[in-house]
Amino acid sequence: MISSIKDYTLLNNGLKMPWLGFGVFKINDGQEVEDAVKYALEIGYRSIDTATVYRNERGVGKAIRESGIPREDIFLTTKVWNDDQREKRIMAAFEESLERLKTEYVDLYLVHWPVKGFYQETWQEMEKIYQSGRAKAIGVSNFQIHHLEDILHDSQVVPAVNQIEFHPRLVQPELLKFCQEQKIQTEAWSPLMQGEIFSEPLVKRIAEKYQKTLAQIALRWNLQHEVITIPKSANPNRIAENSQIFDFEIAQEDMNLLDALDQGKRVGPDPDNFNF
Ligand code: NAD
């Protein structure tokens, strides 16, 4: 059972990755992201998820440096953006991220989206970055089974992580099973359905039963599926609330009820049909 904010999973190359992370999408660079990341680190989060396209890597890096926590105790993820894939400048984009973050390495570097016609070549560049030692692990995001098959087919490094939209309305059991079989760790984005989870009556009922908030139920449900979760908030109370998910367990019957909410419904873009 995952029972502490310090608990981690071992990625397919042996790297430790915390089950809980802190997402910073839509948090402004500068004071806002610095305050949020510092607070998250102060209360025990040890994994931060940013991306080139979030335009807040500078603030994330600054907050990490000023936190007083040794860099090696923090798991830092960033992602290569789609335009850099199209322009075939993966290595340059990676160097720029390191510069903005002011760090020697990232723990995890992800391909943000499977850009059609480019992601296979991107993966070959990702492998070079991994071999340079400046990304302790490499992975992908928003990859469907067929995208994963394409890169597994002619590559040496199996992605360590696939970060996907995941919540009770979008379970994708086949993708989860495929990743498990291939030893690719699934990580959830938009675990709170970008807020839509709060109007789901069943989640409300289960929250009342466990005396927890709806957010805590949704996040605990992620963990019990062995899916890493990275909720986002800039509000200190919510950042704390989202970390208090280690002192209870959702019974299997309630897990099943939550699983049955699955409608294959996305709140974000479709990985097979996006135009950015
Ligand atoms: P989320 O599901 O975490 O929801 C965030 C929303 O819920 C925000 O509006 C926030 O203010 C609110 N919220 C957070 N905690 C709450 C609480 N306890 N009570 C009430 N409201 C609360 O959505 P997200 O930000 O889209 O996803 C989380 C993270 O995943 C992002 O920050 C980012 O790091 C990552 N992400 C990755 C991708 C990708 O393509 N790889 C896409 C989207 C997000």
Boltz pocket constraint, residues with backbone or C-beta under 6 A from the ligand:
constraints:
  - pocket:
      binder: B
      contacts: [[A, 22], [A, 23], [A, 24], [A, 25], [A, 26], [A, 49], [A, 50], [A, 112], [A, 141], [A, 142], [A, 163], [A, 164], [A, 188], [A, 189], [A, 190], [A, 191], [A, 192], [A, 193], [A, 194], [A, 195], [A, 215], [A, 216], [A, 230], [A, 231], [A, 232], [A, 233], [A, 234], [A, 238], [A, 239], [A, 241], [A, 242], [A, 268]]
      max_distance: 6.0
